[in-house]
Amino acid sequence: MPSQPSQVPGRLVEFDTTRVQAKSRIPLWEVFNRRWLAPLRCRTFTAGDLEAKVRCTELGDVRITEMRGQGHFVERTREHIAAGNRDEVYLLVLLEGEGNILHSGGTDRISAGDAQIYDARVPAVFGLLGEFHLIAVRIGKDSLPGPTPVASSMPTVLRAADGGPRLEYTRRATLLARSALREPLDAPEAAERTMTDLFGRLLGAGDATESYWITANDFVRRNLHDPDLDVSRVAKAVGVSTRHLARVFAEHGSTVAQFIQTARLQHARALLLDDSRAAATIADIARLSGFRSASQFSRSFRGAYGARASDIRRGSGH
């Protein structure tokens, strides 16, 4: 059994306490958290061994962690804070379970769907009750878009029942985080910019229009293979109306439909030039790029590049 976190292809990292000896679970869990989330002290509520699974990935300066397990509590002391070398902020989203946050201002109860924004330089105790599932996203304050009013004496809790713009930004950040944890993203740099911008939105900094643009851009490029990708689906993923999304794209000199079509053709051209795809037919390339038929793809491709797809593959096109 592995005694420490194992590297998984694609910059994904996993760790499961049940795969190590019982006496080593909490010490190794603390080591893992110090590496991927934050220095802390971990304890279980009752006699017994900690059972927890975690999956992590990095998007540049953004660290994403997904945890599942049984109830336990963690403490961030002033000693832990002093041991850190960066000023960071966290977004923690509780997907399943319940918990409590103890801080200088009192106690906050959180339930599934709630989130919290936490300044890493604030001492606190986090208790997770029973089985839980959460997403944690960590980013350095120096990576955020402009000054942010993050520092406070306590974590900020965002209630799912309250709604509002910040819950929408949280929803979008959670979707992006879970997507990055499923498999390596095609455009990690764009995903990092999106997550950073969403953090800025949560903390009252940056430009909302640019956030919509970045999020839409990333969603389109991750779903090009889907022939049903359209304006309404992109707007829903971004969390705005189709009319508002049209205004966002207009500021970048395009329409949503034009952007999708151009991205499909660029993706197809890259596949045609990819030696590892040499066995793929033109129909395969069309399907992988989201075109409903090879004939539709061929007409669109020639109109955009002035050459047939087969010519581009043979190297005789532009």
HELIX and SHEET records of a PDB file:
HELIX    1   1 THR A   17  ARG A   19  5                                   3    
HELIX    2   2 ALA A   22  SER A   24  5                                   3    
HELIX    3   3 ARG A   25  TRP A   36  1                                  12    
HELIX    4   4 ARG A   78  ALA A   83  1                                   6    
HELIX    5   5 LYS A  141  SER A  143  5                                   3    
HELIX    6   6 ALA A  160  ASP A  162  5                                   3    
HELIX    7   7 PRO A  165  ARG A  182  1                                  18    
HELIX    8   8 PRO A  188  LEU A  202  1                                  15    
HELIX    9   9 ALA A  208  ARG A  222  1                                  15    
HELIX   10  10 VAL A  231  VAL A  238  1                                   8    
HELIX   11  11 THR A  242  ALA A  250  1                                   9    
HELIX   12  12 VAL A  256  LEU A  272  1                                  17    
HELIX   13  13 ASP A  275  ARG A  277  5                                   3    
HELIX   14  14 ILE A  282  LEU A  288  1                                   7    
HELIX   15  15 ALA A  294  TYR A  305  1                                  12    
HELIX   16  16 ALA A  309  ARG A  314  1                                   6    
SHEET    1   A 7 SER A   6  VAL A   8  0                                        
SHEET    2   A 7 LEU A  12  ASP A  16 -1                                        
SHEET    3   A 7 ALA A  52  LEU A  59 -1                                        
SHEET    4   A 7 VAL A  62  GLY A  69 -1                                        
SHEET    5   A 7 ALA A 124  GLY A 140 -1                                        
SHEET    6   A 7 HIS A  72  ARG A  76 -1                                        
SHEET    7   A 7 ARG A  41  THR A  44 -1                                        
SHEET    1   B 7 SER A   6  VAL A   8  0                                        
SHEET    2   B 7 LEU A  12  ASP A  16 -1                                        
SHEET    3   B 7 ALA A  52  LEU A  59 -1                                        
SHEET    4   B 7 VAL A  62  GLY A  69 -1                                        
SHEET    5   B 7 ALA A 124  GLY A 140 -1                                        
SHEET    6   B 7 GLU A  88  HIS A 103 -1                                        
SHEET    7   B 7 GLY A 106  SER A 111 -1                                        
SHEET    1   C 8 SER A   6  VAL A   8  0                                        
SHEET    2   C 8 LEU A  12  ASP A  16 -1                                        
SHEET    3   C 8 ALA A  52  LEU A  59 -1                                        
SHEET    4   C 8 VAL A  62  GLY A  69 -1                                        
SHEET    5   C 8 ALA A 124  GLY A 140 -1                                        
SHEET    6   C 8 GLU A  88  HIS A 103 -1                                        
SHEET    7   C 8 ALA A 115  ASP A 119 -1                                        
SHEET    8   C 8 THR A 156  LEU A 158 -1                                        
END                                                                             
